Amino acid sequence: MLFWWLRVAVPISLLAPFRVQTVYGESYAASAGVLSIYVWAQFFRNFWIARNTYFALEGQLG
């Protein structure tokens, strides 16, 4: 799953300025940094979900 996530996250974060400018126009080009941060923050969110699912399946949660 890590490699699939990297295949998505790296292009999105590298092409964020181009994508935001293309879709939303020049006035929103400054928000491309937010998209890059959001994509990389999803790794930690998904890791947390996978961790909790594992603990729930093993009966170690709570």
N, CA, C and O atoms as a MOPAC input file, in Angstrom:
PM7 MOZYME 1SCF
protein

 N      0.82300 1    -1.19400 1     0.00000 1
 C      0.00000 1     0.00000 1     0.00000 1
 C      0.86300 1     1.25300 1     0.00000 1
 O      0.48900 1     2.27200 1    -0.58000 1
 N      2.01200 1     1.17600 1     0.64700 1
 C      2.90800 1     2.33100 1     0.68100 1
 C      3.35200 1     2.71200 1    -0.72700 1
 O      3.39000 1     3.89200 1    -1.07600 1
 N      3.68400 1     1.71800 1    -1.52400 1
 C      4.14700 1     2.02400 1    -2.87700 1
 C      3.03300 1     2.57700 1    -3.75600 1
 O      3.27400 1     3.45200 1    -4.58700 1
 N      1.82400 1     2.07700 1    -3.58100 1
 C      0.69700 1     2.63300 1    -4.33200 1
 C      0.44000 1     4.07700 1    -3.92300 1
 O      0.17200 1     4.93700 1    -4.76200 1
 N      0.52400 1     4.33000 1    -2.62200 1
 C      0.31700 1     5.68500 1    -2.13600 1
 C      1.39100 1     6.62300 1    -2.67100 1
 O      1.09500 1     7.75300 1    -3.05900 1
 N      2.63700 1     6.15900 1    -2.69200 1
 C      3.71700 1     6.99600 1    -3.22200 1
 C      3.53500 1     7.28300 1    -4.71300 1
 O      3.86000 1     8.37500 1    -5.18000 1
 N      3.02100 1     6.31200 1    -5.45200 1
 C      2.78200 1     6.52300 1    -6.88500 1
 C      1.73700 1     7.59900 1    -7.12900 1
 O      1.72100 1     8.22000 1    -8.19100 1
 N      0.87300 1     7.82100 1    -6.16600 1
 C     -0.13600 1     8.86600 1    -6.28600 1
 C      0.35700 1    10.17900 1    -5.68300 1
 O      0.18000 1    11.24000 1    -6.28200 1
 N      0.96900 1    10.11700 1    -4.51100 1
 C      1.32900 1    11.32200 1    -3.76800 1
 C      2.45100 1    12.11800 1    -4.41400 1
 O      2.39600 1    13.34800 1    -4.43600 1
 N      3.46100 1    11.44700 1    -4.93600 1
 C      4.59400 1    12.17300 1    -5.50900 1
 C      4.17800 1    13.00200 1    -6.72200 1
 O      4.49600 1    14.19100 1    -6.76800 1
 N      3.47900 1    12.42900 1    -7.70900 1
 C      3.06000 1    13.28100 1    -8.83300 1
 C      2.11400 1    14.40700 1    -8.43700 1
 O      2.20800 1    15.51300 1    -8.97000 1
 N      1.21200 1    14.13800 1    -7.51500 1
 C      0.28400 1    15.19500 1    -7.09900 1
 C      1.03800 1    16.33400 1    -6.44200 1
 O      0.77300 1    17.50100 1    -6.73000 1
 N      1.97800 1    16.00900 1    -5.56000 1
 C      2.69400 1    17.08100 1    -4.87300 1
 C      3.64000 1    17.82600 1    -5.80900 1
 O      3.84100 1    19.03000 1    -5.64600 1
 N      4.21900 1    17.14000 1    -6.77600 1
 C      5.11200 1    17.82200 1    -7.71800 1
 C      4.35700 1    18.65800 1    -8.74800 1
 O      4.83400 1    19.70800 1    -9.17800 1
 N      3.19400 1    18.18900 1    -9.13100 1
 C      2.41000 1    18.88500 1   -10.15600 1
 C      1.29000 1    19.74000 1    -9.56900 1
 O      0.43900 1    20.23400 1   -10.30800 1
 N      1.28300 1    19.91800 1    -8.26400 1
 C      0.20700 1    20.68000 1    -7.61600 1
 C      0.05700 1    22.09200 1    -8.17200 1
 O     -1.06700 1    22.50000 1    -8.46400 1
 N      1.14100 1    22.86000 1    -8.33200 1
 C      0.94000 1    24.21600 1    -8.87200 1
 C      0.29900 1    24.22100 1   -10.25900 1
 O     -0.57900 1    25.03700 1   -10.53800 1
 N      0.73000 1    23.32700 1   -11.11000 1
 C      0.16400 1    23.25000 1   -12.46300 1
 C     -1.30300 1    22.83300 1   -12.41600 1
 O     -2.14100 1    23.40900 1   -13.11100 1
 N     -1.61100 1    21.82900 1   -11.59400 1
 C     -2.98900 1    21.33400 1   -11.52700 1
 C     -3.94500 1    22.38000 1   -10.96800 1
 O     -5.03700 1    22.57400 1   -11.50000 1
 N     -3.54100 1    23.04500 1    -9.91000 1
 C     -4.41000 1    24.05100 1    -9.30300 1
 C     -4.62900 1    25.20700 1   -10.25900 1
 O     -5.74800 1    25.70100 1   -10.39900 1
 N     -3.56600 1    25.63800 1   -10.91500 1
 C     -3.69400 1    26.74800 1   -11.85800 1
 C     -4.56300 1    26.35700 1   -13.04700 1
 O     -5.34700 1    27.17300 1   -13.52900 1
 N     -4.43700 1    25.13700 1   -13.52100 1
 C     -5.22800 1    24.67500 1   -14.66200 1
 C     -6.70900 1    24.56000 1   -14.31200 1
 O     -7.57000 1    24.97300 1   -15.08800 1
 N     -6.99600 1    24.00600 1   -13.15800 1
 C     -8.39200 1    23.74900 1   -12.79000 1
 C     -9.08600 1    25.00700 1   -12.27600 1
 O    -10.22400 1    25.28500 1   -12.65300 1
 N     -8.39600 1    25.77800 1   -11.40700 1
 C     -9.04700 1    26.89000 1   -10.72300 1
 C     -8.62100 1    28.26800 1   -11.21200 1
 O     -9.27500 1    29.26300 1   -10.89800 1
 N     -7.54500 1    28.34200 1   -11.96900 1
 C     -7.10800 1    29.62400 1   -12.48200 1
 C     -5.97100 1    30.23000 1   -11.67800 1
 O     -5.55200 1    29.69900 1   -10.65000 1
 N     -5.48900 1    31.35000 1   -12.17500 1
 C     -4.31800 1    32.02100 1   -11.60200 1
 C     -4.56900 1    32.54300 1   -10.18600 1
 O     -3.63700 1    32.60300 1    -9.38300 1
 N     -5.78100 1    32.91300 1    -9.87200 1
 C     -6.05900 1    33.50800 1    -8.56500 1
 C     -5.93100 1    32.50400 1    -7.41800 1
 O     -5.79700 1    32.90700 1    -6.26300 1
 N     -5.96900 1    31.21900 1    -7.71500 1
 C     -5.84600 1    30.19300 1    -6.68000 1
 C     -4.50000 1    29.48000 1    -6.72200 1
 O     -4.33400 1    28.46400 1    -6.04700 1
 N     -3.55000 1    29.96700 1    -7.47800 1
 C     -2.26800 1    29.28900 1    -7.63500 1
 C     -1.49400 1    29.21400 1    -6.32300 1
 O     -0.69400 1    28.29800 1    -6.13000 1
 N     -1.71900 1    30.15700 1    -5.42900 1
 C     -0.99700 1    30.14700 1    -4.15100 1
 C     -1.43500 1    28.99700 1    -3.25300 1
 O     -0.71000 1    28.64000 1    -2.32500 1
 N     -2.58500 1    28.41800 1    -3.49900 1
 C     -3.07300 1    27.33300 1    -2.64200 1
 C     -2.51900 1    25.97200 1    -3.03300 1
 O     -2.92600 1    24.96500 1    -2.45300 1
 N     -1.61600 1    25.90600 1    -3.98400 1
 C     -1.02000 1    24.63100 1    -4.38300 1
 C     -0.21900 1    24.01700 1    -3.23800 1
 O     -0.12900 1    22.79400 1    -3.13400 1
 N      0.35400 1    24.83900 1    -2.39200 1
 C      1.08300 1    24.32400 1    -1.23300 1
 C      0.17800 1    23.57000 1    -0.27800 1
 O      0.59700 1    22.59100 1     0.33900 1
 N     -1.05000 1    24.02000 1    -0.15500 1
 C     -2.01900 1    23.34500 1     0.71000 1
 C     -2.30600 1    21.94800 1     0.17100 1
 O     -2.39900 1    20.99200 1     0.94000 1
 N     -2.44600 1    21.82700 1    -1.13200 1
 C     -2.68100 1    20.52100 1    -1.74000 1
 C     -1.50900 1    19.58300 1    -1.48000 1
 O     -1.71300 1    18.41300 1    -1.16000 1
 N     -0.30200 1    20.07700 1    -1.61200 1
 C      0.88100 1    19.24600 1    -1.35700 1
 C      0.93500 1    18.77500 1     0.09000 1
 O      1.22700 1    17.61000 1     0.35600 1
 N      0.65700 1    19.66400 1     1.01000 1
 C      0.66800 1    19.28800 1     2.43400 1
 C     -0.44300 1    18.28500 1     2.72700 1
 O     -0.23900 1    17.33300 1     3.47900 1
 N     -1.60300 1    18.49500 1     2.14200 1
 C     -2.73700 1    17.60500 1     2.37100 1
 C     -2.43700 1    16.19000 1     1.87800 1
 O     -2.77500 1    15.21300 1     2.54500 1
 N     -1.80600 1    16.08300 1     0.71600 1
 C     -1.49400 1    14.76500 1     0.15900 1
 C     -0.54000 1    14.01500 1     1.08100 1
 O     -0.72900 1    12.82500 1     1.33100 1
 N      0.47000 1    14.69100 1     1.58200 1
 C      1.43900 1    14.02100 1     2.45200 1
 C      0.85900 1    13.74800 1     3.83500 1
 O      1.27400 1    12.79500 1     4.49400 1
 N     -0.07600 1    14.55000 1     4.28000 1
 C     -0.71500 1    14.30500 1     5.56900 1
 C     -1.60500 1    13.06200 1     5.51200 1
 O     -1.84100 1    12.42600 1     6.53900 1
 N     -2.08900 1    12.71800 1     4.34700 1
 C     -2.93000 1    11.53600 1     4.20900 1
 C     -2.18300 1    10.25000 1     4.55100 1
 O     -2.79700 1     9.26900 1     4.97000 1
 N     -0.86800 1    10.24700 1     4.37500 1
 C     -0.09600 1     9.05900 1     4.74200 1
 C     -0.28900 1     8.74000 1     6.22200 1
 O     -0.55200 1     7.59500 1     6.59000 1
 N     -0.15900 1     9.75500 1     7.06100 1
 C     -0.28100 1     9.52500 1     8.49300 1
 C     -1.70800 1     9.15100 1     8.87600 1
 O     -1.91600 1     8.32700 1     9.76700 1
 N     -2.66900 1     9.73700 1     8.22500 1
 C     -4.06300 1     9.39000 1     8.49300 1
 C     -4.32900 1     7.93800 1     8.10200 1
 O     -4.93700 1     7.19900 1     8.87500 1
 N     -3.89300 1     7.52300 1     6.93500 1
 C     -4.11100 1     6.15600 1     6.48400 1
 C     -3.33700 1     5.15700 1     7.33200 1
 O     -3.82600 1     4.05800 1     7.59600 1
 N     -2.13700 1     5.52600 1     7.75900 1
 C     -1.36400 1     4.66600 1     8.63900 1
 C     -2.09800 1     4.45500 1     9.95500 1
 O     -2.12000 1     3.34300 1    10.48100 1
 N     -2.69600 1     5.50700 1    10.49000 1
 C     -3.43400 1     5.42100 1    11.74200 1
 C     -4.64900 1     4.50200 1    11.59700 1
 O     -4.94300 1     3.71500 1    12.49700 1
 N     -5.35100 1     4.59900 1    10.47300 1
 C     -6.51600 1     3.74300 1    10.23300 1
 C     -6.08600 1     2.28600 1    10.12400 1
 O     -6.73400 1     1.40500 1    10.68900 1
 N     -4.99700 1     2.02500 1     9.40300 1
 C     -4.50400 1     0.65500 1     9.26400 1
 C     -4.06500 1     0.09900 1    10.62100 1
 O     -4.29700 1    -1.07200 1    10.91900 1
 N     -3.44000 1     0.93000 1    11.42800 1
 C     -2.99100 1     0.51100 1    12.75600 1
 C     -4.17800 1     0.12900 1    13.62900 1
 O     -4.16400 1    -0.91600 1    14.27900 1
 N     -5.19900 1     0.96800 1    13.64400 1
 C     -6.37900 1     0.68000 1    14.45800 1
 C     -7.12500 1    -0.55200 1    13.96300 1
 O     -7.65400 1    -1.31700 1    14.76900 1
 N     -7.17300 1    -0.75100 1    12.66800 1
 C     -7.82500 1    -1.93600 1    12.11600 1
 C     -7.08600 1    -3.19600 1    12.53700 1
 O     -7.70900 1    -4.19600 1    12.89600 1
 N     -5.76800 1    -3.15200 1    12.49400 1
 C     -4.96600 1    -4.29500 1    12.91900 1
 C     -5.21700 1    -4.61500 1    14.39100 1
 O     -5.43600 1    -5.77200 1    14.75100 1
 N     -5.18600 1    -3.59500 1    15.23300 1
 C     -5.41600 1    -3.82300 1    16.66100 1
 C     -6.82800 1    -4.34000 1    16.92700 1
 O     -7.02700 1    -5.17600 1    17.80800 1
 N     -7.79200 1    -3.85200 1    16.18000 1
 C     -9.16500 1    -4.32400 1    16.35600 1
 C     -9.28600 1    -5.80600 1    15.96600 1
 O     -9.96200 1    -6.57500 1    16.65000 1
 N     -8.64000 1    -6.19900 1    14.88100 1
 C     -8.68400 1    -7.58800 1    14.45200 1
 C     -7.96500 1    -8.50600 1    15.43300 1
 O     -8.36300 1    -9.65800 1    15.60700 1
 N     -6.93600 1    -8.01800 1    16.05900 1
 C     -6.18600 1    -8.82100 1    17.02600 1
 C     -6.80400 1    -8.78400 1    18.41600 1
 O     -6.33200 1    -9.47900 1    19.31600 1
 N     -7.84000 1    -7.99500 1    18.60800 1
 C     -8.50600 1    -7.89200 1    19.89700 1
 C     -7.70500 1    -7.12200 1    20.92600 1
 O     -7.89700 1    -7.31800 1    22.12600 1
 N     -6.81900 1    -6.25900 1    20.49000 1
 C     -5.97500 1    -5.48700 1    21.39200 1
 C     -6.43500 1    -4.03700 1    21.54400 1
 O     -5.76900 1    -3.23400 1    22.19700 1
 N     -7.54200 1    -3.72100 1    20.95700 1
 C     -8.03200 1    -2.34100 1    21.02300 1
 C     -8.91800 1    -2.15700 1    22.24900 1
 O     -9.91000 1    -2.86300 1    22.43100 1
 N     -8.54700 1    -1.21200 1    23.06800 1
 C     -9.33600 1    -0.80000 1    24.21600 1
 C     -9.55600 1    -1.86200 1    25.19500 1
 O    -10.21100 1    -1.63700 1    26.21300 1

